[in-house]
Each structure stands twice: as structure tokens, then as C-alpha cells.
Amino acid sequence: MASESQELRKAGLKVTLPRVKIYQMLEQATEGDHWSAEDIYKLLMEQGEDVGLATVYRVLTQFEAAGLVVRHHFEGGNSVFELATESSHDHIVCIKSGRIKEFNDPVLNERLKEIAAELGYELTSRTVYLYGVNKG
């Protein structure tokens, strides 16, 4: 709980139990976990936590504003959240199952920087979503 509290304080947020619980949940997520507010609410309920859905939405919005989480809105689905990281990565979404996989391609990263420079821009952020059918 110490590291979560520290991250919340650094972001200028008061440390509350719902914020800590939601942050812990996002922190424990694996690469493929991109949870909606509803998913987080259900997981909290399964753990016996008394946190309402409105609180989950509010906390996630506060986390997003503070730069702690990134919100993704993939086509055909709800907004999903993951902890913000220093490393850039992209996502591929299966259009049948909705499963999301992350990938990081240094060649793609460099090419995107080059394209921005060729157009007279310094790249400050970017988002790449690929859609397809998982053959595996």
C-alpha cells in the first residue's frame, strides 16, 4: 500500500481506500489486461470491496487527469484503462473476441518519429491501434 499511496500523493491526489484499491488492481494487471470501469467494479465486488460503480468512474477519471492511467477507446467497445508507463507500446485488437494484445516495435517507433519530423513536427505522443482476427 506504501507505493500506491506514494504514487497517489505524487499525482496530487488524496489517499483514499477506493483509490488505493483501484490503483493496486491496475498495477497487478498483466499485459493483456485492459479493464473497463465495469470490469474493475466487478472485480472489486468479487473481492468483497464496497466501492460503487460511480466511484470507480470518478477515480478513473481523476487518475486519467493526473496522468496515472491511459484511457483507450477501441472500436466497438467501451473505454478501457491501463497504468501510464514511460515505454511506448501499441495495441492489436481481435475483432471477434475483443482480446487486446500489446506490442512494441522499435522500427515502427523510429519510423513514426521520422514521419513527424518530415512533416515539421516533434513527436510528443502517438496512438496506434491495429484490428484483425486472431488466428491462434
GROMACS elastic network, one bead per residue, 0.5 to 0.9 nm:
[ bonds ]
;  ai    aj funct       b0    kb
    1     4     6  0.52703   500
    1     5     6  0.60780   500
    1     6     6  0.85685   500
    1    20     6  0.71336   500
    1    21     6  0.88400   500
    1    24     6  0.79510   500
    2     5     6  0.51839   500
    2     6     6  0.61472   500
    2     7     6  0.87027   500
    3     7     6  0.61821   500
    3     8     6  0.86327   500
    4     7     6  0.51245   500
    4     8     6  0.62120   500
    4     9     6  0.86209   500
    4    15     6  0.86870   500
    4    19     6  0.87978   500
    4    20     6  0.60755   500
    4    21     6  0.88160   500
    4    23     6  0.66002   500
    4    24     6  0.67871   500
    4    27     6  0.87310   500
    5     8     6  0.51328   500
    5     9     6  0.61431   500
    5    10     6  0.85595   500
    5    14     6  0.85916   500
    5    15     6  0.59077   500
    5    16     6  0.85934   500
    5    19     6  0.88604   500
    5    20     6  0.67074   500
    6     9     6  0.51253   500
    6    10     6  0.60723   500
    6    11     6  0.85929   500
    6    15     6  0.86495   500
    7    10     6  0.50933   500
    7    11     6  0.62591   500
    7    12     6  0.87611   500
    7    13     6  0.87050   500
    7    68     6  0.82448   500
    8    11     6  0.51189   500
    8    12     6  0.64176   500
    8    13     6  0.51674   500
    8    14     6  0.67969   500
    8    15     6  0.62799   500
    8    19     6  0.80008   500
    8    20     6  0.79649   500
    8    23     6  0.85678   500
    8    63     6  0.85943   500
    8    66     6  0.89376   500
    8    68     6  0.83524   500
    9    13     6  0.52956   500
    9    14     6  0.63500   500
    9    15     6  0.68444   500
   10    13     6  0.74578   500
   11    14     6  0.89561   500
   11    63     6  0.82907   500
   11    66     6  0.56349   500
   11    67     6  0.75457   500
   11    68     6  0.73829   500
   12    66     6  0.75396   500
   13    16     6  0.87271   500
   13    19     6  0.88457   500
   13    62     6  0.82570   500
   13    63     6  0.85539   500
   13    66     6  0.80774   500
   14    19     6  0.85378   500
   15    18     6  0.86367   500
   15    19     6  0.66708   500
   15    20     6  0.68504   500
   16    19     6  0.53204   500
   16    20     6  0.62086   500
   16    21     6  0.86544   500
   17    20     6  0.51057   500
   17    21     6  0.60524   500
   17    22     6  0.85572   500
   18    21     6  0.51339   500
   18    22     6  0.60807   500
   18    23     6  0.84362   500
   18    49     6  0.86061   500
   18    50     6  0.86202   500
   18    51     6  0.64542   500
   18    55     6  0.76856   500
   18    56     6  0.77383   500
   18    59     6  0.77710   500
   19    22     6  0.52641   500
   19    23     6  0.59924   500
   19    24     6  0.84877   500
   19    56     6  0.84142   500
   19    59     6  0.62492   500
   19    60     6  0.86055   500
   19    63     6  0.87089   500
   20    23     6  0.51076   500
   20    24     6  0.60245   500
   20    25     6  0.85626   500
   21    24     6  0.51289   500
   21    25     6  0.62149   500
   21    26     6  0.87716   500
   21    44     6  0.80299   500
   21    49     6  0.85700   500
   22    25     6  0.50746   500
   22    26     6  0.63191   500
   22    27     6  0.85344   500
   22    40     6  0.73413   500
   22    41     6  0.89389   500
   22    44     6  0.81341   500
   22    56     6  0.75772   500
   22    59     6  0.78807   500
   22    60     6  0.81825   500
   23    26     6  0.51822   500
   23    27     6  0.59989   500
   23    28     6  0.86383   500
   23    63     6  0.87234   500
   23    68     6  0.88422   500
   23    83     6  0.82624   500
   24    28     6  0.61537   500
   24    29     6  0.86968   500
   25    28     6  0.52826   500
   25    29     6  0.64387   500
   25    40     6  0.76988   500
   25    43     6  0.86126   500
   25    44     6  0.86112   500
   26    29     6  0.52012   500
   26    30     6  0.87263   500
   26    33     6  0.85525   500
   26    34     6  0.86731   500
   26    35     6  0.82490   500
   26    40     6  0.86307   500
   26    69     6  0.86842   500
   26    81     6  0.80778   500
   26    82     6  0.62878   500
   26    83     6  0.61877   500
   27    30     6  0.84099   500
   27    82     6  0.83684   500
   27    83     6  0.67743   500
   29    32     6  0.78116   500
   29    33     6  0.55262   500
   29    34     6  0.78691   500
   29    35     6  0.88013   500
   29    82     6  0.80564   500
   29    83     6  0.88392   500
   30    33     6  0.53606   500
   30    34     6  0.86054   500
   31    34     6  0.80479   500
   31   100     6  0.88903   500
   31   101     6  0.71843   500
   31   102     6  0.65973   500
   32    99     6  0.76157   500
   32   100     6  0.58517   500
   32   101     6  0.53606   500
   32   102     6  0.67818   500
   33    81     6  0.87221   500
   33    82     6  0.77066   500
   33    99     6  0.89115   500
   33   100     6  0.76666   500
   33   101     6  0.85545   500
   34    72     6  0.85680   500
   34    80     6  0.54289   500
   34    81     6  0.55028   500
   34    82     6  0.57968   500
   34   100     6  0.73863   500
   35    38     6  0.78064   500
   35    39     6  0.55377   500
   35    40     6  0.63422   500
   35    79     6  0.81842   500
   35    81     6  0.54992   500
   35    82     6  0.72175   500
   36    39     6  0.50528   500
   36    40     6  0.63940   500
   36    41     6  0.85878   500
   36    78     6  0.65454   500
   36    79     6  0.58582   500
   36    81     6  0.62129   500
   37    40     6  0.51770   500
   37    41     6  0.61083   500
   37    42     6  0.86684   500
   37    53     6  0.73450   500
   37    56     6  0.61001   500
   37    57     6  0.58911   500
   37    60     6  0.75052   500
   37    78     6  0.88349   500
   37    79     6  0.79299   500
   37    80     6  0.72057   500
   37    81     6  0.79244   500
   38    42     6  0.61638   500
   38    43     6  0.86111   500
   38    53     6  0.69821   500
   38    56     6  0.81371   500
   38    57     6  0.85267   500
   39    42     6  0.51813   500
   39    43     6  0.62149   500
   39    44     6  0.86325   500
   40    43     6  0.50996   500
   40    44     6  0.61256   500
   40    45     6  0.85874   500
   40    53     6  0.87055   500
   40    56     6  0.73902   500
   41    44     6  0.51554   500
   41    45     6  0.62132   500
   41    46     6  0.86939   500
   41    51     6  0.72833   500
   41    52     6  0.71387   500
   41    53     6  0.57723   500
   41    56     6  0.64922   500
   42    45     6  0.50469   500
   42    46     6  0.61976   500
   42    47     6  0.86890   500
   42    53     6  0.87979   500
   43    46     6  0.50329   500
   43    47     6  0.63302   500
   43    48     6  0.87612   500
   43    49     6  0.87300   500
   44    47     6  0.50549   500
   44    48     6  0.63715   500
   44    49     6  0.51613   500
   44    50     6  0.75165   500
   44    51     6  0.70684   500
   45    49     6  0.53515   500
   45    50     6  0.67708   500
   45    51     6  0.75163   500
   45    52     6  0.89020   500
   46    49     6  0.74683   500
   51    54     6  0.84452   500
   51    55     6  0.64770   500
   51    56     6  0.71123   500
   52    55     6  0.52170   500
   52    56     6  0.64739   500
   52    57     6  0.89096   500
   53    56     6  0.50301   500
   53    57     6  0.63419   500
   53    58     6  0.86307   500
   54    57     6  0.51612   500
   54    58     6  0.61434   500
   54    59     6  0.86077   500
   55    59     6  0.59925   500
   55    60     6  0.84783   500
   56    59     6  0.51971   500
   56    60     6  0.61171   500
   56    61     6  0.85523   500
   57    60     6  0.52527   500
   57    61     6  0.61701   500
   57    62     6  0.86185   500
   58    61     6  0.51590   500
   58    62     6  0.61830   500
   58    63     6  0.86062   500
   59    63     6  0.60373   500
   59    64     6  0.85209   500
   60    64     6  0.60618   500
   60    65     6  0.85821   500
   60    68     6  0.89731   500
   60    69     6  0.75104   500
   60    71     6  0.87891   500
   60    81     6  0.79324   500
   61    64     6  0.50494   500
   61    65     6  0.61960   500
   61    66     6  0.85823   500
   61    69     6  0.87703   500
   61    71     6  0.89729   500
   62    65     6  0.51178   500
   62    66     6  0.61412   500
   62    67     6  0.86235   500
   62    68     6  0.86057   500
   63    66     6  0.50620   500
   63    67     6  0.61661   500
   63    68     6  0.50232   500
   63    69     6  0.56268   500
   63    70     6  0.84668   500
   63    83     6  0.89899   500
   64    67     6  0.50916   500
   64    68     6  0.57849   500
   64    70     6  0.60158   500
   64    71     6  0.70067   500
   64    81     6  0.87840   500
   64    84     6  0.87701   500
   65    68     6  0.76928   500
   65    69     6  0.82568   500
   66    69     6  0.78927   500
   67    70     6  0.72345   500
   67    83     6  0.87778   500
   67    84     6  0.68003   500
   68    82     6  0.86825   500
   68    83     6  0.59316   500
   68    84     6  0.53839   500
   68    85     6  0.84330   500
   69    81     6  0.63997   500
   69    82     6  0.54855   500
   69    85     6  0.83650   500
   70    80     6  0.83448   500
   70    81     6  0.56680   500
   70    82     6  0.55444   500
   70    83     6  0.61256   500
   70    84     6  0.54051   500
   70    85     6  0.87645   500
   71    79     6  0.63097   500
   71    80     6  0.56818   500
   71    82     6  0.68447   500
   71    83     6  0.89343   500
   72    78     6  0.85150   500
   72    79     6  0.55074   500
   72    80     6  0.52950   500
   72    81     6  0.62383   500
   72    82     6  0.82718   500
   73    76     6  0.85467   500
   73    77     6  0.68756   500
   73    78     6  0.61988   500
   73    80     6  0.63778   500
   73    81     6  0.88838   500
   74    77     6  0.57360   500
   74    78     6  0.71556   500
   74    79     6  0.70275   500
   74    80     6  0.80848   500
   74    93     6  0.78561   500
   74   129     6  0.76599   500
   75    78     6  0.82470   500
   75    95     6  0.87997   500
   75   131     6  0.88692   500
   76    95     6  0.83593   500
   76    98     6  0.86020   500
   77    80     6  0.84638   500
   77    98     6  0.79440   500
   82    85     6  0.88525   500
   84    87     6  0.87531   500
   85    88     6  0.74024   500
   87   104     6  0.86978   500
   88   104     6  0.70338   500
   88   109     6  0.81633   500
   88   125     6  0.87130   500
   88   126     6  0.84428   500
   88   127     6  0.89241   500
   89   102     6  0.64578   500
   89   103     6  0.56653   500
   89   105     6  0.77186   500
   89   109     6  0.87133   500
   89   127     6  0.83720   500
   89   128     6  0.83068   500
   90   101     6  0.83752   500
   90   102     6  0.55717   500
   90   103     6  0.53444   500
   90   104     6  0.61125   500
   90   105     6  0.83319   500
   90   127     6  0.67638   500
   90   128     6  0.53866   500
   90   129     6  0.63352   500
   90   130     6  0.81646   500
   91   100     6  0.65018   500
   91   101     6  0.56028   500
   91   103     6  0.61312   500
   91   104     6  0.86525   500
   91   127     6  0.86137   500
   91   128     6  0.65999   500
   91   129     6  0.50974   500
   91   130     6  0.62306   500
   91   131     6  0.85555   500
   92    99     6  0.83637   500
   92   100     6  0.57554   500
   92   101     6  0.53513   500
   92   102     6  0.64257   500
   92   103     6  0.76922   500
   92   128     6  0.84959   500
   92   129     6  0.57596   500
   92   131     6  0.55843   500
   92   132     6  0.73415   500
   93    96     6  0.87735   500
   93    97     6  0.84002   500
   93    98     6  0.60210   500
   93    99     6  0.57791   500
   93   101     6  0.65394   500
   93   102     6  0.89215   500
   93   129     6  0.73783   500
   93   130     6  0.61902   500
   93   132     6  0.63500   500
   93   133     6  0.78955   500
   93   134     6  0.83718   500
   94    97     6  0.56273   500
   94    98     6  0.50403   500
   94    99     6  0.53826   500
   94   100     6  0.65704   500
   94   101     6  0.85387   500
   94   130     6  0.87392   500
   94   131     6  0.60077   500
   94   132     6  0.51627   500
   94   134     6  0.55832   500
   95    98     6  0.55520   500
   95    99     6  0.79634   500
   95   131     6  0.63096   500
   95   132     6  0.57414   500
   95   133     6  0.57759   500
   95   134     6  0.81729   500
   96    99     6  0.81671   500
   96   132     6  0.82843   500
   96   133     6  0.63703   500
   96   134     6  0.79517   500
   97   100     6  0.88468   500
   97   133     6  0.83293   500
   97   134     6  0.82910   500
   99   134     6  0.85892   500
  104   108     6  0.82021   500
  104   109     6  0.79384   500
  105   108     6  0.52861   500
  105   109     6  0.61866   500
  105   110     6  0.87154   500
  106   110     6  0.61187   500
  106   111     6  0.85245   500
  107   110     6  0.52270   500
  107   111     6  0.61329   500
  107   112     6  0.86681   500
  108   111     6  0.50380   500
  108   112     6  0.61501   500
  108   113     6  0.86881   500
  109   112     6  0.53278   500
  109   113     6  0.65050   500
  109   114     6  0.88320   500
  110   113     6  0.51517   500
  110   114     6  0.62655   500
  110   115     6  0.87460   500
  111   115     6  0.61443   500
  111   116     6  0.86069   500
  112   115     6  0.50909   500
  112   116     6  0.62492   500
  112   117     6  0.86228   500
  112   123     6  0.80066   500
  112   126     6  0.85283   500
  113   116     6  0.51753   500
  113   117     6  0.61933   500
  113   118     6  0.86250   500
  113   121     6  0.86656   500
  113   122     6  0.74351   500
  113   123     6  0.59264   500
  114   117     6  0.50254   500
  114   118     6  0.60411   500
  114   119     6  0.85970   500
  114   123     6  0.88964   500
  115   118     6  0.50583   500
  115   119     6  0.63201   500
  115   120     6  0.87038   500
  115   121     6  0.84575   500
  116   119     6  0.51781   500
  116   120     6  0.63167   500
  116   122     6  0.61438   500
  116   123     6  0.59119   500
  117   122     6  0.59598   500
  117   123     6  0.75665   500
  118   121     6  0.73751   500
  121   124     6  0.88441   500
  123   126     6  0.75220   500
